[in-house]
């Protein structure tokens, strides 16, 4: 089992930057992938970015070139650096991973990001 805790959300103006953190309760090196999702009110939860155990990354087209996912294995933490933020990025952001064999999904509690003047 693992617990995931997101932090770093807040209010930022358009064009600004924010860095989100996802802290895990134990080592993250054994997980095949860790993901960031986001969900706006009344909308579905969408995959934003993925980082694999070997450090490979992938991004949704809507954030490509603006967001960067990274990890620090020693700190059991995954980050999402968000630059050039737009109002459309406003959402609750969640980190996610799967248990061994994919039997369980693990989710953090979410952190609110609001992009507004």
N, C-alpha and C positions, 0 to 999 in steps of 0.2 A: 504494500500500500504506500501511497504518497499523498501528501497534502500540498496544494499549490496556493500561493497567496500573491495576488497582484497588488501593485502600488504604483504611484507616480502620476495618476490621472489628475485632472484639474481643468481650470478654465484658461484658455489661451486665445489670443487674437489670430485672425486669419494671417497666414504667412509665418506664424511662429513655429516653435519646436517644443517637443516634449519627449521625455524618455520614460517608458514604462518598464517595470521590473516584475518578473515572476519568480518568486523564491520557492524552492522545493524543500520538503522536509528531510530529504535524504539525497544521496548522490544521483545525478541525472545522467551519468555516463552510460547506463545500461538501457536507456530508452531509445527506441529506434528513431523517434521524431517527437519534437515538442512544437506546438502550434499556438498562434495567436488568432482568435476569432473576435468579431465585433457584432453587436446587435443594437440597432436603433429602435426606438419605440414603434410598435406595430409592424416591424420588419423581421425577416428571418435572420438567423445567426449565420454569418458568412465567414469563411476562412480568409484571413488576411495574409499570413506568412507562416512558413514552416522552416525549421532547422533540424537536420538529421544528426545522428550520432557522430558522423565523420565531419560535420560542419557545413555540409551542403545546404543551400538555402533556396527557397522559392517564394514568390509573391503573387498576390492577386494583381491583375492588370490595373486596377484602380489606384494602387499604392506604389506600383513599381517605379523606381527612381526617386521616390520620396521617403520611403520607410526602409529601415535596415534592421534585420533580426540578427542577434548574436547571442553567445552564451559564455559564461565563465564557469567551467566545471568545478574549480576549486571552491567557488562560492555557492554552488548548486543553484545558479540563477540564470535565467534567460531574459534578454532585454529586447525591447522594441523601440528603436530610435525613430521618431516621427518628425520630419521636417516639412516645410512648405505646407503647413496644415490648412485645410479647407473646411468650411462649414459642413460639407458632406461627410467629413470624417467624424462628426459628432456621434457618439455611441458609447455603450458599455463594452469594454474590452476584456476578454477572457483568455487565460492560457489553458491549454489542454494537452493531455497525453493519454496513451493507452497502456493498460497493464500487459504483462507478458501474455502472449497468444491472443491479445486483443479482446479479452473477455470483459473487461471493465473500461469505462471512460472516466478519467479524472478531470475535474474542472475546478478552477479557482472561483472565488466569490465575485470577481469582476471589479473593474475600476472605471469610473466615469470620466470620459473625455468630452469636453464641450469647447467647440471652436466658434467664437462669436466676438463681435465688436462690442 
